[in-house]
Amino acid sequence: MARTMPRRGRGVSAGLDPDAIVAAARALDPATVTVQAVADQLGVDRKAVAYHVSGRDGLLQLLAADAVTSRFDVLEIPDDADWQTALRLVATAMRDILLGAGVLVAHFRFDRASGTAALRPADDVLAKLVAAGFDAASAVRAIALIVDTATAHAQGVLLSARAGGHPQRAELHRALATADAADHALLRRVDEAGFSTFDSAQFDFDLDVVIRGLEARLAADV
Protein backbone atom coordinates (compact mmCIF):
# COMPACT_ATOMS: atom_id res chain seq x y z
CA MET A 1 0.00 0.00 0.00
CA ALA A 2 1.34 3.45 -0.94
CA ARG A 3 2.35 5.59 2.04
CA THR A 4 0.71 9.02 2.17
CA MET A 5 2.37 12.14 3.46
CA PRO A 6 1.00 14.18 6.40
CA ARG A 7 -1.62 16.56 5.04
CA ARG A 8 -0.41 20.12 4.49
CA GLY A 9 -2.34 23.36 4.48
CA ARG A 10 -5.21 23.91 2.05
CA GLY A 11 -3.60 26.70 -0.06
CA VAL A 12 -4.72 27.22 -3.67
CA SER A 13 -2.00 24.96 -5.05
CA ALA A 14 -0.10 24.03 -1.84
CA GLY A 15 3.16 24.70 -3.63
CA LEU A 16 2.52 21.89 -6.11
CA ASP A 17 3.45 21.78 -9.75
CA PRO A 18 2.59 19.22 -12.49
CA ASP A 19 5.90 17.40 -12.00
CA ALA A 20 5.14 16.73 -8.33
CA ILE A 21 1.65 15.52 -9.24
CA VAL A 22 3.00 13.14 -11.89
CA ALA A 23 5.66 11.81 -9.52
CA ALA A 24 3.00 10.99 -6.94
CA ALA A 25 0.57 9.54 -9.47
CA ARG A 26 3.22 7.17 -10.88
CA ALA A 27 3.05 5.23 -7.61
CA LEU A 28 -0.67 4.57 -8.13
CA ASP A 29 -2.53 2.20 -10.44
CA PRO A 30 -3.43 4.21 -13.58
CA ALA A 31 -6.58 2.11 -14.03
CA THR A 32 -8.04 3.42 -10.77
CA VAL A 33 -6.09 6.62 -10.03
CA THR A 34 -8.12 9.67 -9.03
CA VAL A 35 -7.40 13.28 -8.14
CA GLN A 36 -8.31 12.50 -4.54
CA ALA A 37 -5.90 9.54 -4.44
CA VAL A 38 -3.07 11.74 -5.68
CA ALA A 39 -3.96 14.41 -3.11
CA ASP A 40 -3.85 11.77 -0.38
CA GLN A 41 -0.50 10.53 -1.68
CA LEU A 42 0.88 14.06 -1.48
CA GLY A 43 -0.82 14.94 1.80
CA VAL A 44 -2.63 17.96 0.38
CA ASP A 45 -6.20 19.02 -0.13
CA ARG A 46 -7.87 17.76 -3.32
CA LYS A 47 -8.28 21.33 -4.54
CA ALA A 48 -4.51 21.76 -4.60
CA VAL A 49 -4.21 18.97 -7.19
CA ALA A 50 -7.36 20.08 -9.03
CA TYR A 51 -5.74 23.51 -9.43
CA HIS A 52 -3.35 21.89 -11.94
CA VAL A 53 -5.49 19.14 -13.50
CA SER A 54 -9.11 19.28 -14.62
CA GLY A 55 -10.46 16.13 -13.02
CA ARG A 56 -9.49 12.52 -13.62
CA ASP A 57 -9.30 12.92 -17.41
CA GLY A 58 -6.84 15.77 -17.04
CA LEU A 59 -4.79 13.71 -14.59
CA LEU A 60 -4.69 10.75 -16.98
CA GLN A 61 -3.63 12.99 -19.86
CA LEU A 62 -0.82 14.36 -17.71
CA LEU A 63 0.31 10.82 -16.85
CA ALA A 64 0.06 9.71 -20.47
CA ALA A 65 2.16 12.65 -21.67
CA ASP A 66 4.79 11.82 -19.06
CA ALA A 67 4.82 8.13 -20.01
CA VAL A 68 5.34 8.99 -23.68
CA THR A 69 7.70 11.96 -23.56
CA SER A 70 10.00 10.40 -20.95
CA ARG A 71 10.75 7.60 -23.43
CA PHE A 72 11.60 9.84 -26.40
CA ASP A 73 14.99 10.50 -24.83
CA VAL A 74 16.16 6.98 -25.72
CA LEU A 75 15.38 7.40 -29.41
CA GLU A 76 18.54 8.01 -31.40
CA ILE A 77 18.76 8.10 -35.20
CA PRO A 78 22.33 7.11 -36.26
CA ASP A 79 23.98 9.55 -38.63
CA ASP A 80 24.73 6.76 -41.11
CA ALA A 81 21.18 5.31 -41.13
CA ASP A 82 19.30 5.50 -44.42
CA TRP A 83 15.77 6.91 -44.50
CA GLN A 84 14.19 3.45 -44.47
CA THR A 85 16.05 2.49 -41.30
CA ALA A 86 15.24 5.85 -39.73
CA LEU A 87 11.52 5.37 -40.36
CA ARG A 88 11.65 1.86 -38.89
CA LEU A 89 13.41 3.18 -35.81
CA VAL A 90 10.80 5.88 -35.30
CA ALA A 91 7.92 3.47 -35.85
CA THR A 92 9.36 0.85 -33.49
CA ALA A 93 10.11 3.45 -30.82
CA MET A 94 6.60 4.87 -31.10
CA ARG A 95 5.05 1.41 -30.82
CA ASP A 96 7.19 0.55 -27.79
CA ILE A 97 6.47 3.91 -26.16
CA LEU A 98 2.73 3.46 -26.52
CA LEU A 99 2.82 -0.15 -25.35
CA GLY A 100 4.87 0.99 -22.36
CA ALA A 101 2.20 3.56 -21.58
CA GLY A 102 -0.34 0.73 -21.42
CA VAL A 103 -3.84 1.80 -20.43
CA LEU A 104 -2.72 5.42 -20.53
CA VAL A 105 -2.30 5.34 -24.32
CA ALA A 106 -5.99 6.13 -24.83
CA HIS A 107 -5.46 9.40 -22.96
CA PHE A 108 -2.35 10.58 -24.79
CA ARG A 109 -2.63 13.90 -26.61
CA PHE A 110 0.17 15.64 -28.45
CA ASP A 111 0.76 18.96 -26.74
CA ARG A 112 3.65 21.42 -26.53
CA ALA A 113 5.64 19.25 -24.11
CA SER A 114 5.26 15.98 -26.01
CA GLY A 115 5.72 17.75 -29.33
CA THR A 116 8.97 19.32 -28.16
CA ALA A 117 10.30 15.94 -27.01
CA ALA A 118 9.65 14.51 -30.47
CA LEU A 119 11.22 17.40 -32.37
CA ARG A 120 14.80 16.08 -32.50
CA PRO A 121 14.08 12.59 -33.89
CA ALA A 122 11.42 14.01 -36.22
CA ASP A 123 13.86 16.58 -37.55
CA ASP A 124 16.55 13.91 -38.06
CA VAL A 125 14.19 11.68 -40.07
CA LEU A 126 12.82 14.63 -42.03
CA ALA A 127 16.34 15.60 -43.07
CA LYS A 128 17.08 12.06 -44.26
CA LEU A 129 13.86 11.90 -46.30
CA VAL A 130 14.52 15.24 -47.98
CA ALA A 131 18.15 14.26 -48.68
CA ALA A 132 16.86 11.09 -50.35
CA GLY A 133 14.71 13.10 -52.76
CA PHE A 134 11.33 13.53 -51.06
CA ASP A 135 9.93 17.05 -51.10
CA ALA A 136 9.26 18.53 -47.67
CA ALA A 137 5.50 17.98 -47.79
CA SER A 138 5.84 14.32 -48.80
CA ALA A 139 8.48 13.78 -46.12
CA VAL A 140 6.16 15.11 -43.41
CA ARG A 141 3.34 12.91 -44.71
CA ALA A 142 5.66 9.89 -44.66
CA ILE A 143 6.51 10.50 -41.00
CA ALA A 144 2.82 10.97 -40.15
CA LEU A 145 1.98 7.71 -41.94
CA ILE A 146 4.64 5.71 -40.12
CA VAL A 147 3.59 7.14 -36.75
CA ASP A 148 -0.08 6.37 -37.50
CA THR A 149 0.90 2.81 -38.44
CA ALA A 150 2.76 2.33 -35.16
CA THR A 151 -0.05 3.92 -33.15
CA ALA A 152 -2.74 1.74 -34.72
CA HIS A 153 -0.70 -1.41 -34.11
CA ALA A 154 -0.03 -0.53 -30.47
CA GLN A 155 -3.70 0.18 -29.87
CA GLY A 156 -4.61 -3.18 -31.41
CA VAL A 157 -2.09 -5.01 -29.23
CA LEU A 158 -3.43 -3.34 -26.09
CA LEU A 159 -7.02 -4.15 -27.02
CA SER A 160 -6.16 -7.79 -27.75
CA ALA A 161 -4.51 -8.09 -24.33
CA ARG A 162 -7.76 -7.31 -22.54
CA ALA A 163 -9.96 -10.02 -21.09
CA GLY A 164 -11.86 -11.59 -23.96
CA GLY A 165 -9.32 -10.43 -26.53
CA HIS A 166 -9.73 -7.88 -29.29
CA PRO A 167 -13.41 -7.02 -29.91
CA GLN A 168 -12.97 -7.54 -33.66
CA ARG A 169 -12.07 -11.20 -33.06
CA ALA A 170 -15.26 -11.66 -31.05
CA GLU A 171 -17.26 -10.02 -33.83
CA LEU A 172 -15.69 -12.36 -36.38
CA HIS A 173 -16.59 -15.39 -34.24
CA ARG A 174 -20.19 -14.23 -33.97
CA ALA A 175 -20.49 -13.47 -37.67
CA LEU A 176 -19.13 -16.89 -38.67
CA ALA A 177 -21.38 -18.63 -36.15
CA THR A 178 -24.48 -17.13 -37.74
CA ALA A 179 -23.37 -17.70 -41.35
CA ASP A 180 -24.07 -20.81 -43.37
CA ALA A 181 -21.57 -23.54 -42.43
CA ALA A 182 -20.68 -24.06 -46.09
CA ASP A 183 -19.66 -20.42 -46.58
CA HIS A 184 -16.43 -18.55 -45.80
CA ALA A 185 -14.18 -21.62 -45.69
CA LEU A 186 -10.96 -19.62 -45.78
CA LEU A 187 -12.06 -17.24 -43.05
CA ARG A 188 -13.11 -20.17 -40.89
CA ARG A 189 -9.73 -21.84 -41.40
CA VAL A 190 -7.88 -18.66 -40.40
CA ASP A 191 -10.15 -18.11 -37.42
CA GLU A 192 -9.77 -21.68 -36.16
CA ALA A 193 -5.98 -21.46 -36.49
CA GLY A 194 -6.01 -18.51 -34.10
CA PHE A 195 -4.21 -16.28 -36.59
CA SER A 196 -3.19 -12.97 -35.01
CA THR A 197 -2.66 -9.59 -36.59
CA PHE A 198 -1.43 -8.12 -33.31
CA ASP A 199 2.07 -9.62 -33.17
CA SER A 200 5.52 -8.44 -34.23
CA ALA A 201 5.22 -10.24 -37.57
CA GLN A 202 2.20 -8.10 -38.43
CA PHE A 203 4.06 -4.95 -37.41
CA ASP A 204 7.02 -5.88 -39.62
CA PHE A 205 4.61 -6.56 -42.47
CA ASP A 206 2.95 -3.17 -42.00
CA LEU A 207 6.30 -1.37 -42.06
CA ASP A 208 7.46 -3.30 -45.14
CA VAL A 209 4.32 -2.31 -47.05
CA VAL A 210 4.58 1.35 -46.05
CA ILE A 211 8.29 1.62 -46.84
CA ARG A 212 8.03 -0.22 -50.16
CA GLY A 213 5.18 2.07 -51.10
CA LEU A 214 7.29 5.12 -50.27
CA GLU A 215 10.21 3.68 -52.27
CA ALA A 216 7.92 3.22 -55.27
CA ARG A 217 6.58 6.76 -54.93
CA LEU A 218 10.10 8.18 -54.67
CA ALA A 219 11.23 6.23 -57.76
CA ALA A 220 8.22 7.48 -59.74
CA ASP A 221 8.94 11.10 -58.81
CA VAL A 222 12.63 11.01 -59.73
C-alpha positions in Angstrom: 0.0 0.0 0.0 1.3 3.4 -0.9 2.3 5.6 2.0 0.7 9.0 2.2 2.4 12.1 3.5 1.0 14.2 6.4 -1.6 16.6 5.0 -0.4 20.1 4.5 -2.3 23.4 4.5 -5.2 23.9 2.1 -3.6 26.7 -0.1 -4.7 27.2 -3.7 -2.0 25.0 -5.0 -0.1 24.0 -1.8 3.2 24.7 -3.6 2.5 21.9 -6.1 3.5 21.8 -9.8 2.6 19.2 -12.5 5.9 17.4 -12.0 5.1 16.7 -8.3 1.7 15.5 -9.2 3.0 13.1 -11.9 5.7 11.8 -9.5 3.0 11.0 -6.9 0.6 9.5 -9.5 3.2 7.2 -10.9 3.1 5.2 -7.6 -0.7 4.6 -8.1 -2.5 2.2 -10.4 -3.4 4.2 -13.6 -6.6 2.1 -14.0 -8.0 3.4 -10.8 -6.1 6.6 -10.0 -8.1 9.7 -9.0 -7.4 13.3 -8.1 -8.3 12.5 -4.5 -5.9 9.5 -4.4 -3.1 11.7 -5.7 -4.0 14.4 -3.1 -3.9 11.8 -0.4 -0.5 10.5 -1.7 0.9 14.1 -1.5 -0.8 14.9 1.8 -2.6 18.0 0.4 -6.2 19.0 -0.1 -7.9 17.8 -3.3 -8.3 21.3 -4.5 -4.5 21.8 -4.6 -4.2 19.0 -7.2 -7.4 20.1 -9.0 -5.7 23.5 -9.4 -3.3 21.9 -11.9 -5.5 19.1 -13.5 -9.1 19.3 -14.6 -10.5 16.1 -13.0 -9.5 12.5 -13.6 -9.3 12.9 -17.4 -6.8 15.8 -17.0 -4.8 13.7 -14.6 -4.7 10.7 -17.0 -3.6 13.0 -19.9 -0.8 14.4 -17.7 0.3 10.8 -16.9 0.1 9.7 -20.5 2.2 12.7 -21.7 4.8 11.8 -19.1 4.8 8.1 -20.0 5.3 9.0 -23.7 7.7 12.0 -23.6 10.0 10.4 -21.0 10.7 7.6 -23.4 11.6 9.8 -26.4 15.0 10.5 -24.8 16.2 7.0 -25.7 15.4 7.4 -29.4 18.5 8.0 -31.4 18.8 8.1 -35.2 22.3 7.1 -36.3 24.0 9.5 -38.6 24.7 6.8 -41.1 21.2 5.3 -41.1 19.3 5.5 -44.4 15.8 6.9 -44.5 14.2 3.5 -44.5 16.0 2.5 -41.3 15.2 5.8 -39.7 11.5 5.4 -40.4 11.6 1.9 -38.9 13.4 3.2 -35.8 10.8 5.9 -35.3 7.9 3.5 -35.9 9.4 0.9 -33.5 10.1 3.4 -30.8 6.6 4.9 -31.1 5.1 1.4 -30.8 7.2 0.5 -27.8 6.5 3.9 -26.2 2.7 3.5 -26.5 2.8 -0.1 -25.4 4.9 1.0 -22.4 2.2 3.6 -21.6 -0.3 0.7 -21.4 -3.8 1.8 -20.4 -2.7 5.4 -20.5 -2.3 5.3 -24.3 -6.0 6.1 -24.8 -5.5 9.4 -23.0 -2.3 10.6 -24.8 -2.6 13.9 -26.6 0.2 15.6 -28.5 0.8 19.0 -26.7 3.7 21.4 -26.5 5.6 19.2 -24.1 5.3 16.0 -26.0 5.7 17.8 -29.3 9.0 19.3 -28.2 10.3 15.9 -27.0 9.7 14.5 -30.5 11.2 17.4 -32.4 14.8 16.1 -32.5 14.1 12.6 -33.9 11.4 14.0 -36.2 13.9 16.6 -37.6 16.5 13.9 -38.1 14.2 11.7 -40.1 12.8 14.6 -42.0 16.3 15.6 -43.1 17.1 12.1 -44.3 13.9 11.9 -46.3 14.5 15.2 -48.0 18.2 14.3 -48.7 16.9 11.1 -50.4 14.7 13.1 -52.8 11.3 13.5 -51.1 9.9 17.1 -51.1 9.3 18.5 -47.7 5.5 18.0 -47.8 5.8 14.3 -48.8 8.5 13.8 -46.1 6.2 15.1 -43.4 3.3 12.9 -44.7 5.7 9.9 -44.7 6.5 10.5 -41.0 2.8 11.0 -40.1 2.0 7.7 -41.9 4.6 5.7 -40.1 3.6 7.1 -36.7 -0.1 6.4 -37.5 0.9 2.8 -38.4 2.8 2.3 -35.2 0.0 3.9 -33.1 -2.7 1.7 -34.7 -0.7 -1.4 -34.1 0.0 -0.5 -30.5 -3.7 0.2 -29.9 -4.6 -3.2 -31.4 -2.1 -5.0 -29.2 -3.4 -3.3 -26.1 -7.0 -4.2 -27.0 -6.2 -7.8 -27.8 -4.5 -8.1 -24.3 -7.8 -7.3 -22.5 -10.0 -10.0 -21.1 -11.9 -11.6 -24.0 -9.3 -10.4 -26.5 -9.7 -7.9 -29.3 -13.4 -7.0 -29.9 -13.0 -7.5 -33.7 -12.1 -11.2 -33.1 -15.3 -11.7 -31.0 -17.3 -10.0 -33.8 -15.7 -12.4 -36.4 -16.6 -15.4 -34.2 -20.2 -14.2 -34.0 -20.5 -13.5 -37.7 -19.1 -16.9 -38.7 -21.4 -18.6 -36.1 -24.5 -17.1 -37.7 -23.4 -17.7 -41.3 -24.1 -20.8 -43.4 -21.6 -23.5 -42.4 -20.7 -24.1 -46.1 -19.7 -20.4 -46.6 -16.4 -18.6 -45.8 -14.2 -21.6 -45.7 -11.0 -19.6 -45.8 -12.1 -17.2 -43.0 -13.1 -20.2 -40.9 -9.7 -21.8 -41.4 -7.9 -18.7 -40.4 -10.2 -18.1 -37.4 -9.8 -21.7 -36.2 -6.0 -21.5 -36.5 -6.0 -18.5 -34.1 -4.2 -16.3 -36.6 -3.2 -13.0 -35.0 -2.7 -9.6 -36.6 -1.4 -8.1 -33.3 2.1 -9.6 -33.2 5.5 -8.4 -34.2 5.2 -10.2 -37.6 2.2 -8.1 -38.4 4.1 -5.0 -37.4 7.0 -5.9 -39.6 4.6 -6.6 -42.5 3.0 -3.2 -42.0 6.3 -1.4 -42.1 7.5 -3.3 -45.1 4.3 -2.3 -47.0 4.6 1.4 -46.0 8.3 1.6 -46.8 8.0 -0.2 -50.2 5.2 2.1 -51.1 7.3 5.1 -50.3 10.2 3.7 -52.3 7.9 3.2 -55.3 6.6 6.8 -54.9 10.1 8.2 -54.7 11.2 6.2 -57.8 8.2 7.5 -59.7 8.9 11.1 -58.8 12.6 11.0 -59.7 
